Amino acid sequence: MDKKKLEVATKAIQKLAERDGVTVEYVRTQMKIAMINGLCSKEPKVKAYWQSIPCEGEVPTPEEFIAYTASVVRKGLE
């Protein structure tokens, strides 16, 4: 994944943490919980979406998720 896009995603997480008065780790943990729910979904469309996210490891990081989802949204607006 593009390093610049991951840096933008990292900054977005930092801004969310600052806005909500919580730590970056708290935001990342909450995102991971939501992501695990999606990854474990029994719905084929939901599961296919999660499996389509490019990632370095077995599952996407919050930053990879943000970067990928932002690119999908951008493409949809074109």
Secondary structure, DSSP 8 states (H G I E B T S, - for coil): --HHHHHHHHHHHHHHHHHHT--HHHHHHHHHHHHHHHHT---HHHHHHHHHS--SSSS--HHHHHHHHHHHHHHHH-
